Amino acid sequence: MNTDRVLPSPALRHTSRWLVSVGFLLALATQVLAGGEIVTTVQNGNWADFETWDLHIPSSENGDQAVVVHEVDVTEESPETGGLAVGAAAGPGLIDITGSLAVFDGAQIGTGANSGTVNAAGGEFYVGFDLSVGAQSYGELNVTSGLVSVGTFGGDLRVGTDGFPGLVAVEGADATFTVNGSVRFGANSTLRVTPTGNGPSGLTTIESTGTQYIDAASSTLELDFSLYEPSVGDSWEIVRFAPESSVDKFANVVTPHYVTVEQVNETAESITIRVTEVRILANATDGLFEDGVRITWSQPSGLEFINRVYRIDPAIQDTLLLSKVAATDTLYFDTTGLPDKVYTYCVERENVFDPGAPTESFCDEGFRRIFAPVQVKASDGTYSDQVRVTWVDRSTIEAGFAIYRGAPGELDPPLLDMVEANVQLYEDTSAEPGVDYDYEVRAFDDASFESAGNRDAGVRGRILPPANVAASDGLYADKVVVTWDDVTEEEDGFRVYRDDVLLVELGPNETSYEDLTQLGTPHEYAVVSTLLEILGDDTITWESTRVSDFGIGGPQSLVAPTDVSASDGTFDDRVRITWTDVVPNESGFEIRRDDVLIGEVGANATSFDDLDLAPGIAASYCVTAVVESGGGSEPVCDSGTRAYVVPVTNVQATDGEFETFVRLTWESESTTAVLFKILQNGFVRKTVSADYRTCDIGHEVPTGQESEFCVVAVTALGQEAASDCDYGFRTLLPPSDIAATDDAFEDRTLVTWSDNSASEGGYRILRDSVENPSGPVEIGQVPANREAYIDGRGATAGETFTYYVAAMDVVDSSPGFDSETDSDVGSRKINAPTDAAASQGDYENRIVVTWKDNSFAESSYDVYRDDVLVGSVPANSTEYEDANVDFGATHQYAIRATDAGGASDPATTSGFTTIQAPGSVRASDDYESYVSLVWTDESVVESGYLITRDGVEITTTAPNQTVYTDNTAPAGQEVEYCVYAVRGGQQSEPGCDFGMNYVATDEFDASTDRIKARTPTSVNFGGDVAVDGGWALIGASAILNPSAHMFKRS
C-alpha cells in the first residue's frame, strides 16, 4: 500500500480536473445500523466496477447503515467524474471522516428523502464543486477538527436553500473551513457554533472567497456553550466573506437562557457574535457524590447582590432555605438530603441595597446516592457446601451490605443476610444443592438507606467438580489424553464429554482418559464428577460443574514453531536456521534440509547451524516440533544459502574529519576472506589483508568532494562478496583570525590570518562590497604557509570591503575545492588635504585655490567647483588656478587627493572674483572754475568708471579712461571725489580724494596755510618743497629764521 498522501491544492489541479493524487484507499466499513452491511471496499486503484465514481451512502442494495471512511487517496487510475450522496434511496446515511475523503464533483448531504450526516472529526473532506446540506431531506455537517474544503474547483456551500432543513455545526478552533465560492444560508438553515474559548482560539471561522446570502427572515444561528463558560465582551467571528461584501445577519439567534448576544459587523464582510450579558446559571450534581449534592452557579456581574440557596421537595412542594452566601461565592454543598431522592435546588439573587426589588431564581434538579457494590460474583457449583458471593466495595459511607437471594429473575428477592462495612465476601451455606439462585448485594448507610443493587446467578454444587482438567495438545500421534485431579471422596464416578457429547462414564477415583478417535482436529473436553441419589425406585445421577480444556491429537497435531528463517548468504561457514518456540510441551525440534534429517535439538532451542551445505547452493530447511510420546507438529520451512564469502558490514567513511585522507572502517564476520578491496567511486584504490578493519585513502580526490567508498571481501579463489559502502570526504582546515586593516594605510589594505592547514596548496583571497551585488570576487592568491596579503590600490579608497580567505586544495586549486572561508571587513583611506583656501576677490578673472598636501601616496589632486570636476593637478601640488569662473560669483571648491583606486575625503573652501579699484586717485584744488580728477586704470574688465562727488553720482566714463574734469564743482568748497570701476551690476572698491574749484585772492599767507594743511612739511621746512596742484611752496626751517616762497604753475 502506498502510504503517501497528497491532498488537493490549486497547484495539483490538472486540465482533466483531477481532485487529488497519490494512492487510493477507500475503506467504508462497520458500525452498521439495523440490517446494514459494508457498502463496498475499493483499494489500490481497483476501479473495475467504477468507471465513474458516483457513490451513494447507503446504497439501495445494502439498506440502512453507517459508514466510517478511514482514508481516501486517489491514484491516476481513479475516475475523473463522480459525486457523493449521503442519505440515498435506501435510507439514512452517515459518514465519519477520520482520514481524508475527496469528492471530485459536488456532494449532497440529505438526499433521496432520507437524512444524511457527515462528521468531519480530524479528517479531511474535499468537495470539488457545490456542497448542499439539506438537499432533498434533512442534512447535517459537523466540523470539530481537521479540514473542510468546499469548491476546490469553484463551488458554493448551500445550507437549507433547497426547501429542506440543513445544519452546519462548528465546534472549537481545531478545524479549517474554507469555501472557494459563495456561502448561502437559506430559510431552513441553521449554523450552530460551539466555542471552546474566546476569540479566534476558541472557534473556527468559515472563510469564503465569494459573496453571501443569508435569509433575513428565517435563518437561524445557534450558540452552544456546553464547552465554554462565556463572559461579557467575548466575541467570535463566525463567517468571513470576500472583501467589500455586504453581509446580512441571521434572522434568529438561539442561545442558552442565561446568555445574551448581539450580531455585529466588525468589518463590512464578516459577522461577529459578541456576548452582552451573562446571567446566573445553577447546576446541581446528579448522584456524583455519596454524602451530598454540590450546587454551583455563575458569579453575577455585580457585588451588590447576595445569593440565597434553597431546596424544594417536589413530592410535597416543601421549600427549605439552605443558606445565604456572598456574591463572590459560587458553590454550596448540601449534606442533608436523603439518598436517591431528587430535589430541586434554586439560587436566588437578592439586591442588598434594594431588598424589595424583584429577585431572579435559577434552578436545577440534583440528588445524592450511595454507591452500589460492583463486580458481584456468585459461585456456580464450585463448592458443595456453599455458594460464595463476592463483590467490590465502592462506597465510603456504607454501614454494611445487605445480601438478597431469590429465584432467577425474581424482581424483589427476600433479604438473606447482612454484613458489616468493608466486607466483600459472603458464604451462603443455606442454599439447596443444585438449585439456581439470583444473589443481589446492596450497600446501606447508618439511616438504613440502601444503594441500588447488582446481581449474579449462583448455585451450590451437590458434588465438587474435578480440578486441573487438561487435554493433551498434539503430544500423541494416536490419541488425546485427558487428565484431572480427584478432589472429593464422595463421587460415584466421572463423565467425560467431547464437544458437549458424552464420551465415557468412569468409575470413582479415575484421573485420566484416552480419546483415540477424531484425531487431527481440536476438541473441547469437559469432565464432571457424578453422584448417585436413590429416590424410591428411581436413581438420579447428579453432575458437578463442568471443567474443560481444549486438546488435539494426531501425527502432526503439536503446535508448530513460528518465524522459521534460514540465513541467505549471511554466513560463509554455515547456514543458520532460527525459529520462535511457541510450543509449550515439546521434547525437542527436528531440522531437515531438502527433506533429509540433518539435526535434532532439545526443548526450548531456537536455532540450528548447518555446517555442511556447500557455498552458493540454495536449500529448503524445515523445523518440526516433536515430543517423546510420538507426537509432532507440521513442518515450517524456509530456504537458505551459504555464502562463498560474507560481505562486510557497517562501512563508515569519515566526513571531513581529516585534511589529507578519508578513513574507512568496517566490520566483517567472514571466515573465508583473505583480503579486502577498497573502492572509491567504483575504482579500486587499495587492497588490505583480511586482518584489517580500517584503511586511509589520501589525496586521490580534491578536498570537500564527496566520494562513495566501498569495501569488498575476497576469497583466496577470487570470489567476491557484495560490497558495503558509505560516502565520505576530506576537508581542508580553513584559516582563522582573519583581520583586515581599517584605514591604516593610504595605498593598501593588509589582510592577515592564521594558517591552520598542513595540506593547503595556497590561499585564495576574495573581496566583496555592497557595490558588487554578485558576490565576492577573487583578487589574489598566495603560496602555502603564507599568512598575509596586501590589497593595493585595486580596492577603492574610502570604501569598506569584506575580505575572505580560503585554503586551496593541493590536488585541485579550483575554487570549488577550497576550504570554508573566514572573513573580516577592511578599508584603506587616502589622507585628505587640509587648510583649503580660495582667493577672496583678489583677482578679477580667476580664483586661486590652495591647500596643504598631507598624502604621500596620491597620484593627483582633483579640484571640484560646485560639485563639478574642473581640474586635476599632479601629486604634491598645493595650488590650482581656476580661470574659467563667472565674474562676481562665489564658488564652492572641494579638493580630493586621488590615486588609481579612489579618492580621499574632500577639503572644502569658497572663493570669488572682484573688479579691481582704480589707483592713485587725485582731485585738483588749484584750478579756477573746475576740478581735474585723475587715476590709474587697474582693471582689465571694467565697462567704465563711476565718479561720485560727496557720495552723489555725477558721471560714468568709458572704459580705460583715467581723467575727468568736473566743471560743475562748487567754487571755493572742498569736496570728496570717489572713482569706482564698474562692470554690469558690479563695482569695485572706490578710490577717493578731496578736491576744490579754486577762487584766486591776494592773501599769500592764506595760500601758504592751505598748502601746509593739504601737504604737511617736515620740521626742517626750508629743506622741503611742497607741491599741491598748481602751487609749489619752497621755504627754510622755522628754527632757522623761517621764510617761504610760493610759486604758481602757469
SULSULDA-V391074 format. One line per field, one symbol per residue. burial: b if it has 16 or more other ideal C-beta (glycine too) atoms within 10 Angstrom, else e. A space follows every 50 residues. Layout:
BEGIN
burial->???
END
This chain:
BEGIN
burial->eeeebebbeeeeeeeeebbbbebbbbbbeeebeeebeebbebeeeebeee eebebbbbbeebebbbbbbbbbbbbeebeeebbbbbbbebbbbbbbbbbb bbbbbbbbbbbbebbbbbbbeebbbbbbbbbbbbbbbbbbbbbbebbbbb bbbebbbbbbbbebbbbbbbbbbebebbbbbbbbbbebbbbbbbbeebee ebbbbbbbbbbbbbbeeebbbbbbbeebebeeebbbbbbbbeeebebbeb bebebeebbebeeeeeeebbbbbebeebbbbbebbebebbebbbbbbbeb eeeebbbbbbbbeeeeeeeeebeebebeebebebeebebeebbbbbbbbb eeeeeeeeeeebbbebbbbbbbbeebbbbbbbbbebbbbbbebebebbbb bbbbbbeeeeeebeebeeeebeeeebebeebebbeebbbbbbbbbeeebb bebbbbebbbbbbbbbeebbbbbbbbbebbbbbbeeebeebebbbbbbee eebeebeeebeebebeeebeeebebbbbbbbeeeeeeeeeebbbbbbbbe bbbbbebbbbbeebbbbebbbbebbbbbbebebeebbbbbbbbeeeebbe eeeebeebebeebebeeebebbbbbbbebebbbbbbebebbbbbbbbbee bebbebebbebbbbebebebebbeebbbbbeeeebbeeebebeebebeee bbbbeebebbbbbbbeeebebebbbbebbbbbbbbeebbbbeeebbbbbb bbbebbbebbbbbbbbbbbeeeeeebeebeebeeeeeebebebebbbbee bbbbbbbbbbbbeeeebbbebbbbebbbbbbbbeebbbbebebbeebebb bebbbebbebbbbbbeeeebbebeeebeebebeebeebeebebbbbbbbe bbbbebbebebbbbbbbbeebbbbbbbeebbbbbbeebbebbbbbbbbbe eeeeeebeeebbebebeebeeeebbebbbbbbbeebbbebbebebbbbee eeeeeebbebbbebbebeeebbebebebbbbbbbbbbeeeeeebeeeeee
END
